[in-house]
C-alpha cells in the first residue's frame, strides 16, 4: 500500500456541500454538511481507487495543488 495525498475541492451550495478530486476524474461526492462530505469523499476516493486497481488502470500520482489568495477592494 502506498501513501498518496490528493487535493480535495469542497464547494458549499444552498443544499449542502459537494467535493471532487481533480486528479481522479469522476471522483465526486455530496453531503449535507462539512463533516458528512468529508466522510463521503474519503469513501468515494477509496472506492474509486479500488475500481481502478481492479480494472488494471494506472492510478494517477497526485499532481494538483492549491493556494488561498487574499484580495482587498472590489
N, C-alpha and C positions, 0 to 999 in steps of 0.2 A: 504494500500500500504506500503510495507516495502522497506527500502533503502539497496541496495547491491552495492558493489564495485567490479566489475570483472576486472581482468587483461586482457588487450588487447595487442596482439603482432602485431606490424607493421613490414612489410618487404618491402623493396624497390626492385623493379625489373627494367629491361630495359624498360618495358612498363608502369610503374606507381607504384602503391602500392597495397599490399594485407594486410588483417588483419584477425586475428582469436582470439577466446576466449577459452583458454584451459579448463575452467570449464564448457563450453557449447559446447560439441562435435557437429560438423556440423555447428556451427555459424561462418560464414566467409563472407568476402566481398572484393571488389576490387574497385579501383578508380584511376584516372589519376594523382592526386597529394595528398599531405597530408591533405589538407583541405577537399577535396572530400571524401577521405577514412574515415576520422573522422565522417563526417555526415552519410556516408553509414553504418559504423559498428554500430553506435548508433541505426539506423533504424533496422539493422539486429538483434541486441540484443533484441530490443523491440518486434519485430515480433516473434522471437524465443521463448521468454518467454510467449507471448500471446498464441502461439500454444501449448506449454507445458501445460499451465494452462487449455486451452480449452479441451485438451485430458486427463486431470486429472493426469498428470505426476507430480512427485515431482520436484520442482525447486531446483537445487543444490545450496548450500551455496558456496560463493566464497572461494577457498582454495589455489589458485595459488599465487605465489609471484615471484618477480624478483629482480635482483641486477645487476648493471653495474660494471664490473671489469676492471681495467686499467692494461694493460701489457706493459712492455717496452722490447725492444730487439726482436730478431727473433721469 
